[in-house]
Amino acid sequence: MSELPESLRRAVHARAGGAFEYCLLPESTGLYAHEVDRLVARKHDGKTELGNLALACMSCNRRKGSDLASIGPLTDAMSELFNPRIHRWLDHFQLSGALIQPRTVIGRTTARLLHFNEPHRVDERLPFVLANNLKPAETPLP
């Protein structure tokens, strides 16, 4: 997303508070490159504005791509994906140790699509869980 103005990029980073907005890993880990995700991609008429952007790790951002929805793993029905601008993380997920446990259809669909609980991702999260360093936003941030 090289066409993103630097001021907007800085605002996305500041709003995220140093953590990726899907998987919660601290941006400072260096485990994944940070990327700014367009929640609604340009091909779906998504705007280049703060309310349509989220800080994501490369792994989550590449897996999400331009998707807005996917097939829910238990329902086999279409479900929207978690959107940190309109959904509260704690409504859709909970931390159980280093696992991200989905609570809702949106949570299950997003966790499956973004591979939250692959063994290597759980291992990467564990030190931050033990240090109490994974903090989901209490409310969606505009």
TAUR-V617175 format. One line per field, one symbol per residue. ss: DSSP state (H for helix, E for strand, L for the rest). psi: psi as a letter, one per 20 degrees, with the letter a starting at -180 (. if undefined). burial: + if it has 9 or more other ideal C-beta (glycine too) atoms within 8 Angstrom, else -. A space follows every 10 residues. Layout:
ss: ???
psi: ???
burial: ???
This chain:
ss: LLLLLHHHHH HHHHHHLLEL LLLLLEHHHL LLLEEEEELL LHHHLLLLLH HHEEEEEHHH HHHHLLLLEE ELLLLLLEEE LLLLLLLLHH HHEEEELLEE EELLHHHHHH HHHHLLLLHH HHHHHHHHHH LLLLLLLLLL LL
psi: lhipqhhggh hggghikjqp ifiipphihj hqqqqppogo qhikkqqnqh ijqqpqrhgg ghhgcjqirr pphhhkqpqr qpoihiqpgi hiqqpncjqo pqirgggggg hghilhkqgh hghhhghhgh jljooqphqp p.
burial: ---+---++- +++-++--++ +++++++-+- -+-+++++++ -----+-+-+ -+++++++++ +-++-----+ ++------+- +++++-+++- -++-+---++ -+--++++++ ++++++---- ++-+++-++- ---+--+--+ --
